[in-house]
Each structure stands twice: as structure tokens, then as C-alpha cells.
């Protein structure tokens, strides 16, 4: 098995660009901090792309950048290198596109406060959490804290952005090629921030202060985090299952990969987590090794049919 060879747009434009012709699979990548080329991420081996491995030689040109990665899906179109390499006049024909997107948008939606900067209430459809006066009955469990109207807004936004991205793909030489996305792992809300800030414009923590601000009991924090991440996973897998609306989209269910949870209240590296919302090397290794297999099955034209609802199997992770 060979590790994915990772290059940047700057490498392609350099005096001695890599010979992509030597690789069986050539991929274009873009995304958030899970793909970031920032030095602290690379030094910590906390980049998901670094841990992808394939039976045949594969390379990716990663447009996630060395500074801040994508903060929102809508930033994709302003990502000049990515758009140029995908649909530009001289864009190569890629065998597939790797994307790590949607997670930052989810975190940002969860952090939307109940009141705006002028003290006016933020409508329920524009936030993911409910004020205490809006909580549902205890019989609803942790869903009582969750704004379904806000989720509907987020889901519409994400669907529209992914459809736009697929339409971009089909305007260039890579028309119809597979687009690979992953779901996210479930973070433990805790006071563990990043050392140098991140693409969301903060050093964190992220979920921890939001849940505190909304008065969600600490005993329910982990379950609320799980609820939100599983909603996102179901949304992404639902898109991939809609082959007419989202042709060529393949979603890997990262929530099915067993990870070591961070300890509640911990402030640094814990379990498979570097901080509150970012994986460390072991976390990236576990998810990437499973995702690699799913990606290669598609590239080889051997991807499996999803297992029927209620059954667990390799196919449900490979082509959900």
C-alpha cells in the first residue's frame, strides 16, 4: 500500500512540477481543517489526506492551503486555485475530487447566538439551538434543545452548495468523475482550543461555549454533539443516495469508525482528538484507512451496493 502523494497548486506551478503521469489515480482536493496544509497540522500528522493509502499509486493536488482552510461551503467558488484546476481552460482530467466540507458550517450554525449584536432575537430558523424558554418536553430527550427549523435552513444551504459544486465539476474535463466526501466524527464539547486559531476565525473552543450560553445541561453536551453530527451524516448520505439530484457523489460515513472519545472537561489532546473539534494523528489514521478502501473501490468501478436499512455492512460505509 502506498500513501497518497500530496502536492499543492504551488508545486504544479514550480520550476520542477511533479509528473502526475506516473500515478494511476490523480485527485483534486479541497476542504476545511481536516485537509489543511498548515504546518502545525502537518507536523502533528493531523491531516486526513496524509493518511490515505492505496494499492496503486495515487496523487492529490490539495487546494486547502497553508493558512486558513475553508470556513464555509460558499467559499469554494472564491477558492481560485481549486476552481481553476477543476474547470479552467487548462484543467486536467482528474480521476476524482476529494472534499472535506460542511463541518465548519455546522459548527458556525451551532455557535449562532440567541440574540444578535443589537439585542434582537435571532429567529429559530437561523440557529441550531433553542433558548431555555423554547425547549421541548423532557420526553423529547436531547432533541428538546435542537432547532429543527434551523436545521432545515442549514440542510437547504448545504444541498444547494453541493449541487453547485457538482455542476462546476461537470463544466470541465472531469465531468462525471466521482466526488468523495466524508462525514465527521462526534466531538466531545470541552474547553480545548487550537494553538493558533483556525478557519472559523477563533482559537476555540467552539461547541463548549455555545452549549453553556444556551444553558444546556453539561450531562447532555455529548449527546447534543452526537445529535448534530448524526443529522449531518444522514443529510450527506441522503444526498449520495439521490443519484439523479447528486450524480457521482460518494459519501463515507466517518461516524461508523470507532474512535477514542476525548475525556469530558479535558483541555488538550485526549483520545483521538487534538482539541475539541480536530482529530489528532491516531484519529486521522483510523478514519483515513477506512475511507481509502471506500475511495479505491469506486475508482476501480467496484463500489458496493449499500446494505438495506437496518443492516450494517461494508457497503453502507463505502457507498452510502
N, C-alpha and C positions, 0 to 999 in steps of 0.2 A: 504494500500500500504506500502511495506517495502523498505527501502533504500537498495541498493546493498551493501553487506558486502565486504569490500576491504581488502585483505591481500597482503603480499609481499612474494617473494621466501624465504626470511629470516624467515618469520613466519612459513612457511612449514617445514623448517629445524630446528626450535627451539625445546626446550625440551617439550613444550606442543603445538604441532601443532593444528591448527583448525580442527574440524571434518567437512570436506566438505560433508560428507554423510547426514548431516541434511538439506542440501539445495536442492531445486527442480532443480535449474539451476546452473551449475558450468561453469564458463567462464575464459578464459585466456586472459589477456590484455597486450598490448604493444603500445608504442606511443611516441609522442612528448610532448610538454609542456602542452597540453590540458589534458593529463593524469598524469602529473608529480607528484611524491610524495614529492617533495621538500617542506620543512617546510613552507616557505613563501607562497607557493601555497595553502597548506592545511589550514593554518591559515586564509587565505583570502577567503576560500571556493571557490577557483578558479580552481578546479579540476572537470572535466566533470563527471568522474566516481562517485564522491561523491553525485551527484545529480540525478543519475539514480534510478528509483523506479519501483517495480514490484508487481503484485498481489500475486505472490508466492515467497517464499524465494529464493534469488539468491546471489551468491558469485562470486567474481572475484579475481584471483591472478594477481596482477599488476606488470609487469616487467619493467615499465617505469623508476623506480629507484628514489632515493632520491637526486641525484645530477643532472647532465645534462641529459635531455631526448634525444631521437633520433634526430640527426641533419639531417640525410639523410636516405632515404629508404634502401640504400645499407648497412646501419649499422645493419639492422635486423639480418643478418646472424652472425654478431660478437657479438650479444646480447646473451651471453652464457646461462643465465637463461631461457630466452624465448625459445630458440631453444631446450634446454634440456627438458623443460616442454611440448613442443609441439611434439617432435619426439624422445626423449630419450627412452632408453630401458624400463625405469620405468615410462614413461609419462602416466598420467591418461587419460581417455577418456573424453574430455571436451564437453560440450553441444554447445559451440560456442567460437569464438575468436573475441575480440573487438580490433579494430585498430584505431589509430589516427595518420595517416601518410600522407605525400605528401605536407603539408603546408610549412614545413621548406624548402623543396626542391624548392618550388615555390618562396619563399622569397629570397633564395640564388640565384636563376636564375635571379630574378628581380634586385638583387644588383650587378650582374656581370658588371664590368665597360666596357666602350667602348675601353679602351686600357689596355694591360697587364702591368706587372711590368717593362718591358723593353721598354715601349712606343710603342709597336707594336699593331696595330688594332686587336681587338677580332672579329672573324668572326660573321656575323649576325646570323648564325645558332647556336651560342653558348651563346646568350644573348636574353633577352626578350624585351629590349628597344632599340629604334633606336636613333642614333645621329641626331642632327638637320638637317644635310645635307641629311639624309636618310628618313626624314619624308615624308609621303604621302600627297596627296592633302587635303585641309581643308574639302572638301566634304566627306572624309572618317571618319570624327569625331575623337574620341579619338583613333580609331584603327590606325590612321596615325602614332602614336608613338610606336606601338606594332610590334614586330618581329614575324611574322608567321613562318619563318624558324626556329627561336629559339624555338617557341612553339612546332613545330613538333619534335624537338630533345628531349625536355622535355617530351612530350607525349609518345614517344617511350621508353624512360627511365622508366617512371612510369609504363607503361603497362608491360614491361619486369620484373620489380621488383615485381609487384603484382602477375604475373603469377608464378614467382619463389616461392613466399610465399605460394600460393595455392598448389604448388607441394610439399612443405615442409609439409603442413598440411596433405596431402594425403599419406605421408610416415609413419605416426604414428597412434596411437589409435583413433585419432579424424578425420580420413579420411572421407571426405564428409560432415563434420559438417559445419554449416554456419559461414562465416566470415563477421563481421559487420564493415563497415567503415562509416565515416561521411564526408560530405563536410565541408567547412569552411565558417565562416561569413565574411562579407566585412568590412575590417578595413578602418578607415579614416587616410590617411597619415598625420602625425603630429609629433611634437617634444616631444614625450612621450616615454621614455625608461624604461627599467627594473631596479629595485633597485640593483640587484646583478648579472647582466649578465644572459645569457640564453644558450640554447643548440646550438645556432648558433655562440657562442664564442664572443658575444658582448652584451653590455648593451643597445643597440639601441640608438635612433630609427633606423628603418630598411628601410621602403619604402621612408620615408621623404627625407633622404639624397640622395637616388638613383634618385628619380624624380627631385630633384634640380640639381644633377650633369648632368643629361641628358637635362636639360633646359626645361622640360615640364612645361607649364604654371600652376600656382597654381590653377587656376579656373578649371583645368581639372584633378587634382590629384584624387579626389574622384571617378570620372568616370573611370579613368585608373585602379584604385584598383578594382573597380567593374568588369571591363572587365576581368582582370586576374583571379579573384576568380570564376567568372561565367564560364570561359574557363575550370578551374579545375573541377568545379561541373559537367559540361557536359561530360568531359572526364571520371570521375569516374562513373557517371550514365550510360554512354555508355558501360563501362566495365561490370557493373552489368547486363545490358540488354543482353549481349553476354553470354548466359548460356553455350554454348559449349566452348568458349575460357576462361571463368572465372566462372567455376561451383561453386555454393554455395556462391557467393559474393553478399552481400546486402548493398546498399549504401543509406544512409539517406541524404536528401537534406537540409542541415542546412541553405542554403540561403533563404529557404521559411519561416523560422521562423522570425517573426518581432522582430527586436532588436532596442534599442535606440542608434542612432549613436553618436559617440564622436563629440564634437564641434571642428571644424577646428581651428588649432593653439593652442589647449589646451595641457597642459604639464603633466597632471596627470590623475587620474580617471575621466572619463567622460562618461555619458550614461551607456551602458552596457559593458564598456571597462576599464580594469585595466591600460593598457598602449596602445601603438599603435597597437600591433597585438595580445594581450592576453585579453581574456574576464575576467570580474570580476564575483562576485558571482551571480548577477542577470542575467548576460548573460549566464553563465553556467546553471543556473536553467531553463531558458526558453528553451534552446536547448535540455538539458538532459531530461526534462519531455516529450517532443515530441518524442525524439529518443527512450526513454524507451518503449513507446507504440509500435513503429515500430519493435523493437527488440523482444518484447514479442509475437507479432503476428506471427513472424517467428518461434520462439521457440515452440509455440503451434501448428504450422502447419497451421495457419490461415492467413498467409500474403496475402495481397490483390493484385489483378492484377493491373498493372499500368494503370492510366487513359489515354485515347488516347491523342495524341499530340494536344495541344491547349486547353485541358480541365484541370482544377485544381480540385484535389480531394485528399482525404486521401491516396489513393493508390499510387499517384505519389510521395509522400514522403516516404511511407513505403517500396516500392519495386521498386525503380526507376532503 
